[in-house]
């Protein structure tokens, strides 16, 4: 089901998919505590994440009139194949080798497995933005609203997949990407709507506005799989999962150098597995989020139970290899990261929030990370830039970083809380930076543990509490 016409009937979504976290708990960061919550292990999380299962049949898009090699709009035929697959019990919709121009978005449906054969190239035609209307329910930098459709979009679908060695091409560098200098007014207007609890049905953007849609978005879906495709030239965030459960991202390659081209953003999701992927992005490679400020408190759905392993991350122009936040007001818990390789990244590990966000982040474990070069290797802050007075400090607690090796970093470590939101229960173990231009900075951290932290050949010692 895709929200295209009657926006008011979708206003229930926030309540329907929300966790039971109360507004006050989300604001104060008191939704859970280490003392009364049993935390799942990495193995337990991975064991229950299962790719979706589909009916054993193939449906070729060519059977519905699609023709390759450019110049002809294949979208009506591909969308018809998707609808037929959904209506007749599900299965695999196969896109063969060739260039397939799509003049508008594809909307995936339940029980549909979109498979791109090796050499298949889905190329979105973007010279007319009106082709990506009518508006659909989406989330932009953590706030719900109605906007241009993501280029591939699934809404409240169950059992949905995109697989194969083909390419998904946003073809956006000369069109949607150039909207960014014009977005400020709409960006501020949407944030104001979220802060003032304007009903979501009234947050209608689209035509005449300049907020870019993502390339691929799964919204409110269950049992999601992406395995194998290459994604390039995205208009905005590349892969965005919102309020989804049981998500697997495997062997995906992202190559989109534009500013704001986050590679993968799991936002307010539960049970997420990311493995064996390669990211080359103009912003954060992987950014774990859970919504912005009041809008996230209203929804009350955290991101929890995330495993990221065996990935290669590169973000040389503006982004982080692995980010957490800054939109994390719904909370983040139980994140396990291991066996990452990073080339050149602005920030290798960047966990960020501010005093407007509220929310609780806890139970984050990283191990076996190698980095070639970073401007900042490890950055954690609760004082990221904010705009609304700093009345809702977040809670960051229970972080472990171990077996991290970096060849070169301008700043090796920057862990900076603020007096109203100190970083708590923070452990660094076996962390080595071979060359660093500047000294480590650690302030406003409670219960700090550091074992075998070496920068430029010199061991660093830290007190148990630092103000």
N, C-alpha and C positions, 0 to 999 in steps of 0.2 A: 504494500500500500504506500503510495507516494502523496505527500501533502501538497496538492497543487491548487485547490480551489477554495475550500472553506477553511480559513486559517483558524477560526475559533474552535473547531472540533479537535485541534491539536494542542490546545492550551493545557489539556490534561496531562501531557507527556511528562512534565517534570515530576508530578506526583506519581504517575504510573511507574516510572523507572527509578524513583528516588530510593535511597537507602533510608534507614530509620533514624539516622543522625539528626538530632534536633538542631534548630537554628542557633540556639545558645552554645551548644557544644561545638558546632562548626566555627562560630565566631571566636570562641575562647581557646580552641584547641584542646578541648577536654573530652572528645568523643570516646577515646579509648585510653588505656594506660597500660604500661608494661606489666603491672602487677596483676591485672584481672583479665587479660586476654592471652590465650594460647596462640602463639604465632606459628603458622605453617612453615615447614621446611621447604627448601628449593625442590627437593625430590617429590614432596607431596604436591606442590603446585604443578610441576610438570606432569605428574602421573594423572591428574584429572583434566588436563588440557588435551582435548582430542579434536583432530580435524573433522569437519563435517563429512557426512556420508551421503552419496547421491545415487539416484537410480542409475543402473548400468546401461545407459544408452547415449548415443551421440546425435546431436542435431546440428547440421551444417548450416551456416548462415547463407551459403550459396543456394540452398534449397528455397530460400525466401527472397531471392532476387539480388542479393548483395554481389557486387562486382569489384574486384581489386584494381590496384595500380593507378589510383588517383583520378580526380576529375569528376567522379560520380559520388553522390552522397550515399554512403552505405548505411547510414544510421537507421532509416526506416526499416530496412530489412533485418539488421542486427537486433533492433529493439523488438521487432515482430517475433524473431526467433526466441528471444528471452521470454516474451509473454507466452508464446506457445509452450515452451519448456515448462514454465511455471504452471500453466493451466492443465497440463497433461501428466502431471506427477513428478516432474523434475528430471534432471539429467545434466549432460554436458553440452554446452553450446560451443561449437568449434569454429574458430576463425583461422582459415588456412594462410599459408605464406602469401605475402603481397602487401601493398600499401592500401589501407582502407580509410578513406576520408570520412569523417563524421561531422556533419554540420549541426552540432548541438550535442547535448549530453546523452549518456546511456544510463538508464535506471535499472539496476539489478533487482531481482525479486527472489523470494524464498525458493529453495530447492534448485537454484540455478548455479551451475558451475561454468563460468566463462573461461574457455581454454584458448590461449594464443599459441598456435604452433610456432616452432622455430622459423623465423623469417617473417612472421606476421607483424605488421606495423599499424597500430591504430593511431591515426593522426587527426587530432581535432582541428576543425576549421574555426578560427576565432575572429575573423574580420568583422562579424556582426554579433555583438554581445546579446542582442535581443533573442538570438537563437537559444540562449541559455536561460530563458524565461519560459513559463511563469516561475515565480519564486518558490523556494522550498524551505522547510525548516532546517536551520543550520546553527552552528556556533562559531563565532569569530573572536579570536583572542579571549576565549573564556566566557562569552556572553551569547545567550540564545537570541535568535532573530530569524527573519525571513529574507532570503537573498537569492541572487543568481544561483542556479544549480551547480554543485560540483560537477566536474566533467564526467566522472563515474560516481554514481550515488546509489546507496541502498538505505532504505528507511524501514526500521522495524522488521527486517527480514530475518528469517532463521534458516540456517544451512545455506551459506552463500560463499562463493569462492571465485578467485581470479588466479589462474595458473598458466604455466607454460613459459617458454623461452622467448616469447615475442616482446614487442616494445609498445609502451603506452606513451604517446607523445602529446604533451599539452600544447606545443606549438604556440607558446604564449609570449615569447620574448619581445615581439613587436606590437603586442596588443594589450592583454590584461596586465602584464608586468609593468607596463608604462603608466598604469593607474596610480602607482604608489605615491608619487608626489602630490596627488590630488585627494588623498584619502583622509587627511587630518580632521576635517570638519565632520565627516561621517563617523570616524573612529571615536571622536569625543562625544558625538550625539548618542551613539550606541552605548558607550560606557555610562553616560548619564541616565539613559533608560534603565540599564541594569541597576544602577545605584538607587534609583527612585522607584524601583519595582513596577515600572510600566508593564502592563500585560503583554506577554510575548506576542499575542495575536495583533498587537498594535505596532510592533517593531518591524515595519515593512520597509525594506530598502530596495535593492534591485535597480530598475531603470532610473536613470538620473543620479545614481549614487556610485561610489568608487571603491567599495570594499570587495577585493578580489576573492573569488571562490577557490577552494582547494582543488587539486587534481582528482583525488579519490577520497571519498568520505563514506564511512559506514556509520549510521546514526541509529542508536537503539537496537542494534542487531545482536543475535545470538548465534554462536558457532560460525566464526568467520575465518577464512583461510586466504592468504596470498602466498603463492609459492612459485618463484622462478622469474617473473617478468622484470623487465628493465623499464624504469620510469624516467622520462626526461622532460626538460623545459616546462616546468610547472608554473601556473599563474600565481600560486601562493604556497601554502603548505602542501606537501606532496601526498602523503597518506595520513588521513586523520580519522581515528576511531573514537567516536563519542558515545558514552553510555552503552558500551558493548560488553558482552560476556563471552568468554571462551574464544580468544583471538590468537591466531597463529600467523606470524610473519616469518617466512623461511626462504632463503636463497634469492631474496629480492635485491636488485641493484637500483640505486637511485643516483641520478646524475643531473642535478639542477643547480646551477651556480648563482641564481638570482637571490637578492636579498629577500628574506622571509621565506625562502624555500626550505623550511624544516623538512627533514626526511620522513620521520614518523612521529606522530603525536598521539599516544594513547591518553585519552582524557576522560576521567570518570568511568574507567573500565575496570573489570574484574577478570582475573585469570588471563594473563597475556604472556605469550611466549614469542621472543624474537631471537632467531638464531641463523648463523651463516649468511648474513646479509652484508652488503657493501654500500656505503653511503659516501657520496661526494656532493656536498651541499653548500649553498651560500648563506646558510644559517645553521641552527642546531641540527645535528644529525639525528639524534633521538631526544625528544623532549617529553618528559612525563608531566602531565597536567591534570587538574580537576576543577577548572572553572575559576572565574574572577569574582572576588568580593561578594556583594549581596546576592548576585545572581547564583553563585555557587552555594551560598548558605541557604537560599530558597530551595534549591534542588536537593542538596544534602547528600550527594553521591560521591564517594572518594574513588581514587584509583588505588587498587590493592591487588597484591599477588601477581607481581611482574617478574619474569625471568628474561634476562638478556645475556646472550652468550655467543662466543665465536663470531664476532662481527668486526668489520674493518670500517673505521670512521675517519673522514677527512673533511675539515671545514676551515680552509685557510683564510677566507676573506673576512668573515664576520661572526661565525658561530662557534658553538661548543660541540665537542664530541658527544658527551652525555650531559643533558641538562635536566634539572628538576625544577619546575616552576617556569616563570614566576607566578603564573596563574595556577595556584594550588589551594584555593580557599576551601574546596570540598574535602581536602585531606589526601594524604598519600601514605600507604603503609605496605610493608612486606615486599621490598624490592631487592632482588638478587641479581648481581651483575658479575660476570666472570669471563675471562679469556677474550679481552678486547685488544685490538691493535689499532693504534691511531698514528696517522702520518703527521701532517701539519694541521694544527687546530688552534684557533684563538684561545679558547679555554678548553682544556681536556675534560675536566669534570667541573660543572658549574651548577650549584644548588642555590637558588635565589628566591627570595621573597621580600616583602616589605611590611611596614607597620599598618598598612591598610587591609592586608589580605586576611587576617585571621587564619584559621585552619591549623591542622596538626600534621606534621611529617615525622614518621618514625619507622624504625626497623628497616634501615637501608644498609646493604652489605655489598661492597665491591672488592673483588680480588683478581689478581693476575691480569694487570693492565699494563701494556707497554705503549710508550708515547715517543715519537721521534722528536718533535718540536712543538712547544706551546708557548704562547705569550704568558698564560697562567696555567700551571698544571692542575692545582686543586683550589677551587674557590667556593666557599660557602658563606652566604651572607643573609641576614634577616633585615638588612638595611638597604635593599635595592630601591631604586627610585620609585616614589609614590606621589600621590597628588591630593589626597583627601584628609590630611591632618594627622595621620598616624595613630588613630584611636583603637586599632584592632591588631595588636601584635600577634604574629604566628608563633607556633611552637615547633622547634626543630630538635629532635632527640633520637638517640640510638643509632648513630652512624658508625660504621666500621670500614676502614680502608686498609687493605693489606696486599702485600706483594705487588707494589706499583713501581715501575721503572721508567724513567724519563731521561733521554739523552740531553736535551737542552730546554730550559724554560727561563723566560725573563723573570717571572715571579714564581717561585716554587710552590709556596703554600700561602693562601690568604683565607683564613677562617675568622670572620669578623661578625660577631653578633652585636646587638645593641643592648644597653642596660635593661630595656623593657622586654627584650626577647633574646636572651642568651642562648647560644647553641649548647645543648646538653648531651652528656654521655657520648663523647666523641673519641674514637680510637683510631690511631694510625699505627700500623705495624709493617715493618719491612718496606719502607718507602725510600727510594733512592733517586736523586736527581744528580746526574753527572756534572752538568754545568748550569749555573744560575747567575743572572745578572744582578739580582736584588735579593734582599733578605726575606725570610719568611715573616708573615704578619699574622699574629693570633691575638684576638681580643674578645673579651666578654664570652668566655667559654667555661662552662661548669662541668666538672668531672671529666677532664681531659686525660687520655692515656696515650703515650707515645713510646714505642719500642723499636729501636733500630731505624731511626729516621736520619738519613744521611744526605746532605746537600753539599755539592762541590767537594766531596771527600771528608767533610766535617760532620760529626754527629751532632744532632740538635736535641736539646733537652727542654722540656716544658714542665711548668708547674701543673698540679692537679686541677687548679682553678685559676683562670686568668681574667682579670678585669681590664 
